[in-house]
Amino acid sequence: MPPKPPRKGAAAAKGPRASPECGSGGTPPPAAAARLDFGETDFVALCDTLRVSDVVRADAWKMYEKVSSADGMLVGCNEKKKEIWGICIFTAAVDMDEVTFTFTELLKSIGMSVCTCFELLRKMDVNMDTISTKVDSSVSRLRKKYDVLLALYHKFERTCELIYMAQPSSPTTTEVSFPLVLQTSWITFLLAKGKVLQMEDDLVISFQLLLCVLDYFIKLSPPALLKEPYKSAVSTLSINGSTRAPRRGQNRTTRTSKQTDTDTKVIEVLCKEHDCNLEEVKNVYFTSFIPFLNSVGVVSSNGLPEVEDLSRQYEELYLKNKDIDARLFLDHDETLQLNHTECSQLEQTPRKNNPEEDLNAILLQTPVRAAMNTIQQLMMILNSASDKPSDNLISYFNNCTVNPKEGILARVENLGNIFKEKFAAAFGQGCAEIGSQRYKLGVRLYYRVMESMLKSEEERLSVHNFSKLLNNNIFHTSLLACAVEVVMATYGRNALQSDGTNTETDLSFPWILNVLDLKAFDFYKVIESFIKAEPSLTREMIKHLERCEHRIMESLAWQSGSPLFDLIKQSREREGQADQPEPACTLNLPLQHNHTAADLYLSPVRSPKKKGSTVALNPTPVIDAQPVLGLQTQKQQKSTSLSLFYKKVYRLAYLRLNTLCFRLLADHPELEHLIWTLFQHTLQNEYELMRDRHLDQIMMCSMYGICKVKNIDLRFKIIVTAYKELTNTNQETFKRVLIREGQYDSIIVFYNLVFMQKLKTNILQYASNRPPTLSPIPHIPRSPYKFSNSPLRVPAGNNIYVSPLKSPYKFSEGLLSPTKMTPRSRILVSIGESFGTSEKFQKINQMVGSSDRQLKRSAEVSTAPKPLKRLRFDIEGQDEADGSKHLPGESKFQQKLAEMTSTRTRMQKQKVNDGTDSSATEEK
């Protein structure tokens, strides 16, 4: 249902803001006179339509003049005047907290879709002060909500088509039609979502709530309107005594309050059809949906709630939030439709040419399907796990000098209560049990990974007493936080943004650190060991944890109060030496990954002691709880965790710098090494500049400073524009930089007032005849995290990729499941025609991979790879002869397989010619 037009009475009540009327005596008031200076009557009319104040009008017009006069900022600005006006009004209103219109009203007024609006906002944000971080945050919230709503509506529409008959033949269904049920169900869901969920951008809980709504309306619908298996499920309820006639005769409160476990047949079918966890959905049903029905007070008509009443209540909610009117999805309103040229969101599997082939073998990779698949993969790992310590773990506990069992159990219970409370505060009190369920999954993973770690340590050190490690509170809290974060990230996998990237919710990392009161630097220590100890983690979860590690190295570990600064200070205060966290001379050495969690949490760190004291912890790795004391005759060893942290920071910093230099300084490759030297010097010797700041801020300032002294015209505006195109960047990084305590400004102000003042002498040395000694380029290692084999691009193959055939079944924990494969994980191949069944792909792989060569990621290749085969077809799709002869009766497919053998020699020569192309690893 479209939104109601603005009420004239309400507009009139706003007085002078509605129109530029003259004041008493025929003299225009100052505000009205200011409006006349805008010079654009259409702009004034748009402001009147959106009921904005005079202050917002003036600020919006000022922004429009700035945008339209900027050189090259917007091409075709005159043709998009109204759209740009609207965005300027929106931006000014948000900045001033004077939003008098909904986002949908804005889109309707300027005739623009959500996707186009987001894209135009991005284009307008060229200068660092055009769009504030406050507006960025508001737009991000709208984007998340839109993406989730879009994904849910597509899922809702397809699901309803599978549930209801579009044109039932029975005359008893004339009062309750499919369009009416569709409309009423969707509006009921929108109202429930707005009232039940405080965090509306959570895709999984929202979808579980949608299933509850579908269950409710299936039970209210005439059986003649339903398809199987839902028709049989409703019939089963009638046979068991829940007949439809008495249900309709009851009032709504009585009917909803009598829901029992025997009335869950329909929800069981829905969960089975959509691969949802039944217990989780039932939890949402009884703790959130039933209370919602009892509180909403709707009036039933023809067995269904009155759609007008539901729509009225939803409109009140929508007008209060001033965001998107999601009822318009029912009308396929153009403001909510995807712009496929700019916003490709729903990634789907290509249709097969032969409709008779098994269409169910390959599932649509929609956001909801992807989320359900990821959750099921996690559940398969944890189904056999326990939320209590296993017998093996108990044995490890008993071998300790100080048995840690009671402390571990008490810690798990205490942190569980805190987690449940914080989860309920974020989602709503009705979701407290959901939080408890997710925490229990995290506990299962925590015990599972702990046992795996201890087994590895036992094999490595040939010891059985792990008392020191297992009585370390920070180690346990970090390990539990990591396990819970994996669960939260699995459930938090939301819809793709309209630009194709993943969104983050308010419960995304580092939320878990705040909940468990854990320092980011301590959390970092466990990540690599966690990944190594749990081989069943999906590629997505490994990459998520790797991204968490990067965020810690970029900024989180550098926050005030972080133990990192204490470690650096202790490292530099050693007697008789000006020590460094990690000497630059080690940068070009390979990074070793043979450390464990015990090495990092128990690494020798000098305790504060009086000068001249000779007692210290033995630097030899000790797992036992009893401290080994000895005379300190040599300088104390560094902290393993600090040394490893700096090594990783240097490598991450150089990789990001290298990427930015490639985009901006391709004509001046010699500058990269100079910039890196300044960058590395700052991290090593002026590390206080990183306090409460971001690694990329120092990187951009280093680049600007070197280009400045080398007379290279590279402005911050250009640097920022290129930086925004890098992966995992945030505009707040360059828009809001700490200047001094409590004061923030743009990165330009930071460079002039802070960075340049601190490093001026050092920067000027690069302009002299005797520049500083260049820092070694870090050795860039392969990732320590093992991913599944990626597809390899065929040399000169015109976007043809080859990857190992993956089974349509996923084997994990002894279970086979045919529903886990998705288009992304299966990595499908399409070369202009359908090859048919998976058996044919198997034959291709047998021919291509006859040498049994294991495909590896390009970063792991140490010897020249064997040549890949290329499928060669001409424009008409016929095979290239290659001089080979074919037997009569051979199919095209058989001919292609035979010709692949004859191309080996030619491909080998081409492999050498193509060079780096053959080893490049790309994902399509």
N, C-alpha and C positions, 0 to 999 in steps of 0.2 A: 504494500500500500504506500503510495507516494506521500511525502510529508504535506501537512496542511499548509496553505499559504499564510503568510504573516497576517495576524489580525490587525485590522485597521485601527481598532480602538487602542490596542497596545502600542502601535506605532505613534499614534497621536499623543498618547500619554507621555511619550518621551520628550515632547515639547520641541525646543529649538533644534534638537539633534536630527529631527526628521526631515526638515527642509530649511533652506536659507531664507527665512522670513525677515522682513524689516522690523526694527525695533520701534518703539513709540516715537511719534513725531515724524515718521517716514525716513529716519536715518538708520542705515544698516548697522547692526551691532558689529563690533570688531571681528568676531568669529565669522560672520556672514561675509564681511568684506574680504577676509582672508580667502574664503572659498572662491570668490569671484576672481581672485588672482590666479587660480589654477589654470585658467585658459581652456579648459576642456569640460564642456557641459556633460559629456558622457561619463567622465570621471566622477563628477558631482552626483550624477544620477545613480551610479553604482554605489557610491558611499551612502546615498539615501536608502537604496534598496537593502543594504546590509546594516543600516541603522548605526553607523559608527560615529564616534564623537569627533569634534572639531580637531582635537589634539591628534587623534589617530589619522585623520584626513591629512593634516599638515605634514606629519612624519612620513606617511605613505607617499605623498607627492614628492617630498624631498628625496626619498629613496628612489622613486621612479626617475627623477631627473639625473640622479647619480648613475643609475644603471644604464639609461639610454644614452648618456654622454660618454660612457666608458668605451675606450677604443677596443673594438673587436669583442666586446663582452657578449653581446647577443646579436646574431645575424637576423635580419628581418624584424627588427624591434618594432617598427611602425605597423607591420602586419599583425603583431601580437599585442597591440596596445592594451586591449581590455584584459587579456590574460595576465599580463605583467602588472597592470593596475591591481587586479584581484590579489595576486601574490604579495604585492607590496602592502596592501591593506591588511592581509592576513598576518604578515610579518610584524607590522607596526602594532597591530592589536595584541598579538601574543607578547611582544616585548613590554607593552604597557599594562598587561593584565586587564585589557578592556575588550575582550572578545564578546561581541553582541550578536553573533551569528554562528550557525553550525557550519561544519566543514562541508557538508552536503549542500547547504544553502549557497556557500561560496562557489562551489563547482557548478551548480545550476545557474548562478548569476553570470558566470563568465563562459559557460558552455565548454567545460573542460573535464576530462576524465581524471581519476585519481592518479593513474600512472603518468599521464602527461604533466600533471601538476608537480609531482615529485621530480620528474626529469627537468622541468623548467626551473624549479627551485635549485637543483644541482648546478645548472648552467649559470644561474644568476650569482651563485656563491663563488665568484672568482677571487675577489679581494677578500682579505681575511676579516674585514669588518662589515661585509655586506649582510651576512646572516649570522645572528648571534648564536651562542651555544644554547641559549634558552629556546630559541626557535628550533634549532637542531634537535633538541630533546623532544619538543612537542611533535615535530614531524616524524621522528623515530617512533614515537608512541602510536601515531596515526598509521604509519606504515605497518607496524607489527599487527595492529588490530585488523587492518584491511587484509593483510596476507592470510591471517588465520581465518577470518570470515570468508574470504574467497575460497580457500581450500575446503572449509567445512560446507559451504553451500554447494560446491560441485559434488562433494561426497554425498550430501543430503539428497540432492536431485537424482543422482544415479541410484542411490539406495531406495528411494521412494518408487522409482520405476520398477525395481525388482520386487517391491512389496505389494503394490497396488495395481489393480486392473485399470487401465486408462478408460476403457468403455465396457463396464460390466453389463451383462445381458439381463440381470435380474431387475425387475421393476422396484424392488424394495430399497434399492440404493439411489433412488432419484433425489432424495433429500440430502444424502451425504455423498458428494461426488469427489473424485480424485483431486480436482483443482482446489476444492474447499479444504480437504484434509491437508493438502500440501501447504496452503497458505496458513491455516491455523497452526499446524505443527511448527512451521518455521518461526512464526511470530512468538509462539509459546517458548520455543527454544531461546530466541533472542531475549525475551523477558527473563527467563530462568537464568541465562548466562549473566545478564546484567545484575540480577539481584543476588545470586548465589556466589558467583566468583568475584573476588576482589581483584584477581589478576586475570584479566580476560584474554591475554595473549598466550595462554598455555594451551597448546593444541591438543594434547592428550586428554587432559581432564575435560576440556570443552567437548571433545568427541565422545567421551564416555557419558557426559550429560546429554548429548544429542541422542545417544542410544536409549537413554532413559525416556526421553520425550517420544521417540519412535515407539517404544514399548507401550507407553501410555495410550497413544492414538491407535495403535494396532488393536488393542483391547476394546477400544470404543468403536471401531469401524465394523460395519456389517461384514460377515464372512464372505458374502458374494463379491465384495470389493477387493478381497485379498488373494494373493497368489500363494502357492506353496513355497516353503514349508510353513509359512505364517498362518495360513488358513487352518492347517491341521493343529498347530499349536493353540490357536484360539478355540478350536473345537474341543481339544483336550481339557481346556479350562472349564468349558461348559459342562462336559461330562462329569468333571470332578465337583460340580456343584456351583461353580461361579457362573451361573447362567446370566445371559445378557439382560433379560427382562427385569429381574430384581436390581441389577446393577444400575440400569437406567432410572429405576424408580427411586433409588437412594439419592440423597443429596450428595454434593461433591465431597464435603468434609467426611461424611461417614464412609463413602466409598474408598477414598484414598487412605483413610486411617486404618482400614482393614487389610491392607496389603500384607501378605505373609510369604514365607519361603515357598509354600505350595503354589504361589501365584507367579513364579519366575520362569515358566516354560518359555515364554516369548523372549525374555531377555537372554535366556540361554541360547536360543536359536540365533539371535542377533549377534551375540558374542562369538559364537562359532563361525558365523558367516564372515565376520570382520576380524577374526584372529585377536579378539580382545580377551583380557583376563577377566573371567566371570566374577571372581571375588572382588576385584577392584570396582567393576561396574555396579555390582550389588551394593557395595559400600557407598558409592555416589548416590545410588537410587534411594537408599533408606536414610542416609544422613543428610542429604542435600535436596534431592528432588521431591520427596514426599513432604518435608517441611515447607518447601516452596509452594506446592499445590495447596497445602492447608492454609497458607498465609495470603495467597494471591486473591482469593475471593471472587473467582470468575463465575459467571452464570452459564449453565448448560443450555444448549438448544439443539434439538434433534440428535441428542447423544454426544455432541461436541461442544466445547466451550464457545462462547460468543466471540467471534473474531473481532468485532468492533470494540468490545471491552478490553480484550488483550492488546489490541493496537493502540487504544487510548493510553493504557498503562505504559506500554513501551515508548510511546511518543514523549511522555513525561520524562522518562529516563534518558532518552536520546537528546531532548532539548537541554536537560541538565548537564549532560556530558559535552554537548556542543561538538560532537564528532560526526560519525558516519551513520546515515539512516540505512541500516542493513535490510529493511523491508524492500528496498528497491531491487535487491537481487531477484526477487520474485518476478519483477517486470523486465528483467535483463536490461536495466537502465544503462544508458551509455556512459554515465559518469562512473559506473563501477566495473565497466568492462576492461579487459586487458587490451593494451595497445601492443600487438604482437611484434611490431617493428622495434619497440623499445623495451618491452617488459615481458620477456618469455619466462613464464613461471612454472606452469604445470608440465612437467617433463613426462612424456608418455612413450610407450613402446610402439614402434612402427607396426602397422597392421600387416598381417600376412596376405600374400596374394591369393592364396587358396582358402576360401572361407570354410572349407570342410576340415581343414587342419585344426588341431587342438588349440583353441584360442585361450584356454585356461592355463596352458603350460607356462605362459609368460604373463606376469601381472603388471598392471599399470603402476608406474612409479610416481604416484601422486604423493603429495606431502603426508597425507593420512596413512596411506599404505606403507610408505617408507618408515614412518614412526612406529607403526604396529610391527613391522618386520624387525626393526632394530630392538624393540622391547622383547619380542619373542626370542631373538638370539640370546639376549641377556638371560631370559628366564630359563632357556635350555642349559646354560652354564650353571645356573644356581639352583635348578630343580633338585639336584641330588645333594646340595650343600645344606648345612645345618646352621641355625643361628646360635648354636652353642659350640664351644671348643670340641674338636674331635678327640678321639682316644690318642691319636698321635700327638696332638698339641698338648694334651694333659700329660703325656709322657715327657715332652720337652719341659713343661712347667715343673714337673717333679724332679727333674735333673738339675734344676737351678739351685744355687746356694740359698737364694731367697726366693721362695715360690711366688710367682707373680699372679697366680690365678685369681685370687680374691680382688686384687687391685684392678685386673683387667675387666672382670665381670662388673665391678662397681662403676668403673669408668664408662663402660658401654651403656649401662643403665642410666647413669647420670646424663651423659651426652645425648642419649635417646630422648629423655624428657625435654631437654633444651631444644633439640631439633624439632620435636613435635610441636612445641609451643611457638617457635619461630615460623615453622611452616604454616601453621594455622593463622598466625598473624598476617602472613603474606597472601594466603589464598582465601581465608575465611574460616571461622570456627567449624563449619560443617565439614571442612576438609582435613581436620586434625587426624582422623584415622588413616586417611590416604598418606599423610606424611609419615605416620607410624609404619605403614606397610613398606614404604620406600626405604625407610631407615633400616628395617629388618633385612631387606635385600642387601643393603650396604654392609650390614654386619656379617651376613653370610659370606660375601666377597672378602671382607676383612679377615675373617678366620682362614678362609681358603688360601689367600695370598700369603698370610703370615706363615702358614704351614709350609708352603712352597719355598719361601725365603729361608726358613730354618733348615730345610733339607739341603738347600744349596750351600748354606754356610757350613753345615755339618760335613758335606763332601769336600768343601774347599779347605777347611781348617782342621778336619779330623778331631773335632771337639764336640762334647755333648752338653756342656754347661753354658747356657746363653743368659745367665742371670743379669749381667750388666745391661744388655740390650733389652731384654724383656721386662726390666724394671724401669726403663726409660720412658717417662710420661710423654715427652715430646714425640718420640718415635711412634708410640701407639696412637696418639691423637692425629699425627700426620698420616699414618697408614689408614686409619678409620676414615679420615676426611677424604683421602684419595678414593677409597672404595665407595663412599657415599656420593662423591662427585661423579664417578662413573655412572652410577644409577641415576642421579639427577640429570646428567647430560643425556643419557639414553631416553629418559622420559621427556626431557626438555627439547628434544629435536623438533623444532617448529617448522611452519611453512617456509618455503623459500621466499625471500623478499622479491619484490617486483623487478629488481635488477639481477636476480638469480643467485644472490648470496644468502647464507644462512642468517637468521635473526637470532638475537639473544634476548632472553627474558630477564626480569629482575632477579630471578633465582639462579642466573648463570654465574659461573666463576667470576669473581672470588667470593660470592655470597657465602659459601660453605666455610670460608676462613673466618668471616665475621661471626657466624653462628657458633663455631667451636672455639672461638678466641685463639686462633692459631696464626702465627706469623708466616708470611709468604715465604721467607727464606727457609724456614724449617720445613714447610710443605714441599719446597723444591727438592729437598734432599731425597725424598722417597719416590719421586716420579719415575726415574729411570729403572730403579730396582723393581718397582711395582709392575711396570710393563714387561720386564724380563721374566718376572715370576708368574705372570698370568698369560700363557700362550693363546688362550681362547678369546682374548679381546679382539673385537672387530677392528678393521682398519680405521673406521670413523672414530672409535673411541681412542685408539692410539694417537691419531692426529689431534684429537681434542686435548689429550693430556700433554702432547708436545706443544700445542698452542698455549696451554696453561703455563708450561715451563717458560715459554718465550715471554709471556706477559709478566711473569715474575722477574725475569732478567731485564726486561725493558723498563719497568717502573715500580712494580709492587714491592720488590725487595729493597728499593731505595727510599721507601717512605720513612719518615721520622719514627723512631722507636724500633726500627728493624735491627735485629742482632747483627746484621751485616756490618754496620758501622763500628760496632764494638770489636768485631773480628779484625777489621781493617786497622783499627787503632792499635789493637794488641800486636798485630803483625808489624806495624811500623815503630813500635816502642821497644823492640828487642834491644838489649844492651849492646852497645858498640857497633850497631849496624843500621844503616838507613834502608830497611827492608821494604820490599814492594809486595803487594798482594800476589802478583804473578809477573815475573820478569819478562820483558819484551822478547828476550832472546829465545824463549821457549815457544813463541808463536808459530814458527814454521815447523815445529815437531808434530807428528801425528797425535791426535787426542786419544788417549787410552780409555777403554770402557770396561776395565776389569775391576772397578770398585763396586762395593755393595752398600746397602743401607747401613750396615754395621760400621763400615769405614767412615761414612759421613756423619753419623750420629755420635760415634765414639772416637772421632779423630782427635789427636792431641791438641788441646787448646790451652795455652798458658793461663793459669789462674792468677789473679792479682796477688802479688806477694811482695814482701819487703826486699829492697835492694840488697843483693848479696846472698839471698837465700839460695840453697843448692838443691832443694828437694822439688821434684816434679814428677808428673806421671811418666811412666815408661812409654816412649814413643812406639814401641812394638804393639800392633793391634792386639787388644786384650778383650775377650768376650766375657770372661768371668767377672762376677760382681766385685771381687776383692781387688782393690787398687794395688798395683805393684809399684813400690817406691824405689828409687835408686838415685845415685849421685848424678847430677847434671854436669857432665864434663865437656859436652859439645853444645853448640847452639841448638836451641829447641826446634823441633820440626814444625813446619807450618800446618795450619789447619787444612786437612784434606778437602773439606767442604768448601772453604774459601778459595783454595787453589783451583779446584775444578770449576767453581762458579765463574771465576774470572776468565778461565780458558773458554768456557762456553759463551760468556758475554762478548769476548773479543771476536769470536767466530760469527756470532749472530750480528754484531755490529758491522763487521766487514762485509758480510753478505748483503745487508741492507744498503750499505754505502755503495757497494759494487753495482747493485741494481739501479740505484739512483744516478750514479755517474754514467752508466750505460745510456740512460735516457737523456741526460742533460749535457754531458761532456764528452760525447763520442769524438768530437774534433780535437779534444785536448786530453788524450789518454794519460799524458805524463802527470796531470794534476791529481789523479786518483791516489797515487802513493803519497803525495804531500798532504792531501786531506786526511788520509788514513793516519799518517804520523801525528798530526795535530789532534785528531779524534782519539787515538790511543793514548797520547800524552795526557789528555784531559781526564780520561777515565782512570788512568793510573796515578796521576799526581794531583789532580784537582777534583777528586771524587766527590767533594762536598757540593760541587755544582749539580750533581745528580740527585741530591736530597730533595724529595718531593717533586722530582721532575721526571722527564721521559728520555730514554736513550736517543730517540729520533730527534729530539730538540737539540741535543749536543751535536748530532750528525749534521743537521741542516745548518747550524751555526758554523761548524767547522768548514763546510763546503762554501758557504758565503764568504767567510773570512779569508780563505786561501784565494778564491777567485778575485776578491777585492784587491789583495796585495799583488796579485799577478795581472791586474788590469784586464780581467775577463768580465765582460758585461753579463752578469748573471744575477738577476734581481730575486729577492725573496718571493715575489709574486710568482715567478716562473718555477722556483724550487717547490713552493707549496702546491702549485698546480700539478706538477709531476708526482709529488709525494702522495697526493690524494689518490692517484691511480695505483699505488702499491697495494698489496694485499694486507688485510688486517690493520688498516689505519683508521684513526679517529680524528675528526676535524678539531676536537678539543685539544689535540696535541699541539697545534700551532695557533689556535685561537685563544687559548687560556693557559698561559705559562706563568709559573710563580716568579714574581719579581723580588718581593721581600715578604716577610711574614704577613699573611692576610691580604696581600695585594697581587692581583693577576692582570696580565695584559697579553698582547699578541707577541709572537716570537720575535718580531722586529724590535719591539721595546726591550725584550729580554736580551737580545744581542747587544744593543747599544748601552744599556744600563748595567748589565751584569757580565755577560760573557766577554765582551770586548774589554771591559775594565779589568777583568781578572787575567786575561790572556794576551793583552795588547803587546807586551814585550815579546812573547813567544811568537805571535803571529807575524810581527814585523821582521823577525829573523828570516822568514821565508822570502822576503824581498831583497835580502842582502846577498853578498857574494859567498857567504859562508852559512848556508842554511843548516838547520839541525840535522843530526844523523837520522836517516829514514828508518822507521820501524819495520821489522820484517812483516811480510804479508802472512796472515794466519794460514795454516794448513787446514783446508776445508775437508773434513772427513765425511765419509758416508754416514747416513743416519744410523744410530745404534738401534733404532726401532725397525724391526723386520716387517715389511708389508708383503702382501700377496703380489705375485708377478703382475707388472703393469703391461699394457699393450705396447708393442713396438711398431713404429711407423715403417712401412715398406719403403725402401729408397725410391725416390721419384715416383711414388705410387699414387699421387693425386688423392691424398687423404685416405689411403687404405691402411688399416691397422691390423696387426695379427697378435692374438693373445692365446694362451693355452686354453683349451676347452675345459670349462668348469662343469662339473656334474650338476644336473638340475636339483640334486639333493645335497643338503648341507649336513655333514657328519660332525657331531659335537656331543661329547659325553655319551657316546654309544647310541645316539638317536639319529634317525634320518628324518628329515622334514622336507617335503617337496615345495613348501610355500616360502622358503627363505630367499630364493633367488629373485633379484630385481634387475631391471635393465642396466643399472649402473654396475652392479656386482657381476652380472653375467657377461658384460661387455660384448654386446651383440655385434655381428658383422653384417653389413648390407652392401652388396656390390651390384646393385641394379636389378637383381632378380632374386626370387626366393629359391633357396637351396632345399627347403623342405625340412625334414626331420633332423634331430640331433645326431642320428647315426651317420648321416652324410658329413656333418662337421667332424665327426670322429675319424672318418676315412681321410678327410683333408689333413687332419693333424697327424695321422699315421704316415702320410706321404711326406708332408712338410717337415715333420720332426723325426724323420727316420733315424737321425743320429742321436736321438734321445737327449738333445742339448737342453739343459735347463735354462729357461729364460731368466735373466736377471735385470734388475734396475741398472740404468746406465752408470749410476754412481758407484756400483759395486763391481763393475767390469774391470778386471786387472789384466786380461790378455785379449788379443784380438778376437772378437766373436766370429763364429762361423756364419757364413752368408745366409741371409733370409731369402725366401722364395717370393716371387712377385707374380700375382695373377695378371695376365695381360689380355685385355679385350679391346677390340676396335670399337669404333663409334656405334656400329650397329649391334654390338653385344656379341658378335661372333668371335670365335677363338682365332688368335694369331697362329698361322700354320707352323712356323718355326721349322719347316722342312720335315716334320714328323708325319707319318702315315697312320690312318685310323682304320680299324677293322670295320667291316660292314656291320651295321646294326648297333654300333656303339652309340650311347646317348651322349648328349653334349657334356653332361657332367663327367662321364667316363673319359671323354676326350680331354677335358680340362685337367683332370688328374694326371693323365698320361703326359700331357705337355709340360706340366710342372717339373717333371723329372728332367726333361731336355733343357730346361733353362738354368740348370745348376751352374754351368761354366760361365754363362753370360752374367748371371747374377753375382758371381764371385768377382768378376772384373768390375762390375758396376758398384759393388760394395766398396772396393778400394777407391773408386773415383768419388763416390758420394761422401766418404770420410765421416764427418761428424753426424751426418743425417742418419746413418745406419745405427748409431748408438744412442741417438736422442730418444728419450722416453717421454711420450706425451700421452695425455688422456684426451679422448675425444669428448 
